[in-house]
């Protein structure tokens, strides 16, 4: 899969943010921090992952999907993307 250098850096940046928040959550749980504070950190992890997913999806649409459409495989590409969103609902 092709990812421009700036796109890859954006993805890695968001994933590293999520990793940092997750490490903080583990420390908070281990030290018995207030539940609501733990939830706030957990929500930050989820937001960072959602942002990373958005960048990855945008890159996928601009590269792989375009290539599949040009190759006459639009239906397969659409099905693949729909499967991703259906899995996220369960």
C-alpha positions as CSV (number, residue, x, y, z in Angstrom):
1,X,0.0,0.0,0.0
2,X,1.3,3.4,-0.9
3,X,1.4,6.1,1.7
4,X,3.0,9.5,1.1
5,X,5.6,10.3,3.8
6,X,3.5,13.0,5.3
7,X,0.4,10.7,5.5
8,X,2.5,8.0,7.2
9,X,3.8,10.6,9.7
10,X,0.3,11.8,10.5
11,X,-0.9,8.2,11.1
12,X,2.1,7.4,13.3
13,X,1.7,10.7,15.2
14,X,-1.9,9.8,16.1
15,X,-1.0,6.3,17.0
16,X,1.8,7.4,19.3
17,X,-0.6,9.8,21.0
18,X,-3.0,6.9,21.6
19,X,-0.1,4.8,22.9
20,X,0.8,7.6,25.4
21,X,-2.7,7.9,26.6
22,X,-3.0,4.2,27.0
23,X,0.1,4.0,29.0
24,X,-1.2,6.8,31.2
25,X,-4.5,4.8,31.7
26,X,-2.6,1.7,32.8
27,X,-0.7,3.8,35.3
28,X,-3.9,5.4,36.6
29,X,-5.7,2.1,37.1
30,X,-2.6,0.6,38.8
31,X,-2.5,3.5,41.2
32,X,-6.2,3.5,41.9
33,X,-7.0,6.9,40.2
34,X,-10.5,8.3,40.2
35,X,-12.7,6.4,37.7
36,X,-14.0,9.4,35.8
37,X,-10.4,10.5,35.2
38,X,-9.6,7.1,33.8
39,X,-12.6,7.3,31.5
40,X,-11.5,10.7,30.2
41,X,-8.1,9.3,29.3
42,X,-9.8,6.3,27.7
43,X,-11.9,8.6,25.6
44,X,-8.7,10.4,24.5
45,X,-7.3,7.1,23.3
46,X,-10.4,6.4,21.4
47,X,-10.4,9.8,19.7
48,X,-6.8,9.4,18.7
49,X,-7.5,6.0,17.2
50,X,-10.5,7.4,15.4
51,X,-8.4,10.2,14.0
52,X,-5.8,7.7,12.8
53,X,-8.5,5.6,11.2
54,X,-9.7,8.7,9.4
55,X,-6.3,9.4,7.9
56,X,-5.8,5.7,7.0
57,X,-9.2,5.6,5.3
58,X,-8.6,8.9,3.4
59,X,-5.3,7.5,2.1
60,X,-7.0,4.2,1.1
61,X,-9.7,6.1,-0.8
62,X,-7.2,8.2,-2.6
63,X,-4.9,5.3,-3.6
64,X,-6.2,1.8,-3.4
65,X,-9.9,2.5,-4.1
66,X,-9.0,4.8,-7.1
67,X,-6.8,2.0,-8.5
68,X,-9.5,-0.6,-8.0
69,X,-12.1,1.6,-9.7
70,X,-9.7,2.1,-12.7
71,X,-9.3,-1.7,-12.8
72,X,-13.1,-2.2,-13.0
73,X,-13.3,-3.5,-9.4
74,X,-15.5,-0.8,-7.9
75,X,-18.0,-3.2,-6.5
76,X,-15.3,-5.2,-4.6
77,X,-13.8,-2.0,-3.3
78,X,-17.2,-0.7,-2.1
79,X,-18.0,-4.0,-0.4
80,X,-14.6,-4.0,1.4
81,X,-15.2,-0.6,2.8
82,X,-18.8,-1.4,3.8
83,X,-17.5,-4.4,5.7
84,X,-15.2,-2.2,7.7
85,X,-18.0,0.0,8.8
86,X,-20.4,-2.9,9.5
87,X,-17.7,-4.4,11.8
88,X,-17.4,-1.1,13.7
89,X,-21.1,-1.2,14.6
90,X,-20.9,-4.6,16.3
